[in-house]
Amino acid sequence: MRARTWLIALAAVVVLAIAAFLTRTVVAPPTAQGTSPVQVQLAELPVKAQHAMKGYSRDRFKHWITQGGGCDTREVVIERDGKDVKKDAACKATSGHWTSPYDGKEVSKATELDIDHMVPLAAAWRTGADEWTDERRQQFANDLTAPQLFAVSAASNRGKGDQDPSQWKPPAKTYWCTYATNWVIVKHTYQLFVTQAEHDALVDMLSSCPG
């Protein structure tokens, strides 16, 4: 009798445990206060020592490629980033207005613009693109989907060169948050790594983001 009573009690406990399991409320683990999606992406980027430049050439990143309608990548970006842009039959911008996000410079001639790669080609090479196929490099150099290509003043683009955020930051500090965010998104999208100095500079720049 005692054995039977014990088995009944044990069965009741098991039933209650199963019911509790099936009706439980799953609570996701909390994220750190103030952590944004881009900070999560930055945390996911591997931190390594940069690779050598051996074998690098801008020609390994074919650009500017045809994007349809007789326009190449450069011409598409110039039109996209400008206002009141007018083009000729060869898709060249003949007039328009642009504001260079890196330094706030107002530009009224397309010839005074450079198309900047957010993550420069050489910087990408040093952090993983040296192991890509040429097709992948072409995609990277002409990407109109990720925040990789921007029409900027020639002076700011050439001042930046192939430097990462630990070596160069936009003169316009109000753009630092956006710049660091775009940099991280591109690196995360293409599964590139960062150096420790680059990582630390990005953390500092992201601290300027509102909220």
NORDA-V821164 format. One record per pair of residues at least 4 apart in sequence whose ideal C-beta (glycine too) atoms are under 7 Angstrom apart, sorted by the first residue. I is the first residue (numbers start at 1). J is the second residue. Records with the same first field share a line. If there is no record, write none. Layout:
I=J ; J
This chain:
1=5
2=6
3=7
4=8
5=9
6=10
7=11
8=12
9=13
10=14
11=15
12=16
13=17
14=18
15=19
16=20
17=21
18=22
19=23
20=24
31=35
35=39 ; 40
37=41
38=42 ; 181 ; 184 ; 185 ; 206
39=43 ; 206
40=44
41=184 ; 185 ; 188
42=184 ; 202
44=188
45=187 ; 188 ; 193 ; 194
46=193
47=193 ; 194 ; 195 ; 196 ; 199
48=193
49=195
50=126 ; 127 ; 195
51=126 ; 130
53=122 ; 125 ; 126
55=130
56=60 ; 122 ; 125
58=121
60=134 ; 137
61=121 ; 137 ; 138 ; 140 ; 141
62=138 ; 141
63=73 ; 141 ; 142
64=72 ; 73 ; 74 ; 142
65=72 ; 73 ; 138 ; 142
66=72
67=71 ; 72 ; 73 ; 76
69=91
70=90 ; 91
71=75 ; 76 ; 91
73=77 ; 142 ; 144
74=78 ; 115
75=79 ; 91 ; 92
76=80 ; 144
77=81 ; 115 ; 149 ; 151
78=82 ; 85 ; 93 ; 110 ; 113 ; 151
79=85 ; 87 ; 93
81=98 ; 150 ; 151
82=93 ; 96 ; 97 ; 98 ; 151
83=96 ; 97
84=96 ; 97
85=93 ; 96
86=94 ; 95 ; 96
87=91 ; 92 ; 93 ; 94
88=92 ; 94
93=110
96=110
97=108
98=107 ; 113 ; 151
99=104 ; 106
100=104 ; 105 ; 107 ; 152 ; 153 ; 156
101=150 ; 152 ; 175
102=152 ; 153 ; 156 ; 170 ; 171 ; 172 ; 175
103=153 ; 156 ; 170 ; 171 ; 172
104=172
105=153
107=112 ; 113 ; 153
112=153 ; 154
113=151 ; 152 ; 154
114=152 ; 154 ; 157
115=149 ; 151
116=150 ; 152 ; 157 ; 160
117=121 ; 141 ; 148 ; 149
118=147 ; 148 ; 150 ; 182 ; 183 ; 186
119=123 ; 124 ; 148 ; 183 ; 186 ; 187
120=124 ; 162
121=125 ; 141
122=126 ; 162
123=127 ; 162 ; 164
124=129 ; 140 ; 192
125=129 ; 130
127=192 ; 193 ; 194
128=191 ; 192 ; 193
129=137 ; 140 ; 192
132=136 ; 137
134=138
135=139
136=140
137=141
138=142
139=143
140=190
143=148 ; 149
144=149
146=185 ; 186 ; 189
147=182 ; 185 ; 186
148=186
152=156 ; 157
153=157
154=158
155=159
156=160 ; 171
159=168
160=168
163=167 ; 168
164=198
165=169 ; 180 ; 183 ; 198 ; 201 ; 202 ; 205
166=197 ; 198 ; 200 ; 201
169=176 ; 205
170=175 ; 176 ; 179
175=179
176=180 ; 205 ; 208
177=181 ; 205 ; 206 ; 208 ; 209
178=182
179=183 ; 205
180=184 ; 202 ; 205 ; 206
181=185
182=186
183=187 ; 202
184=188 ; 202
185=189
186=190
187=192 ; 194
194=198 ; 199
195=199
196=200
197=201
198=202
199=203
200=204
201=205
202=206
203=207
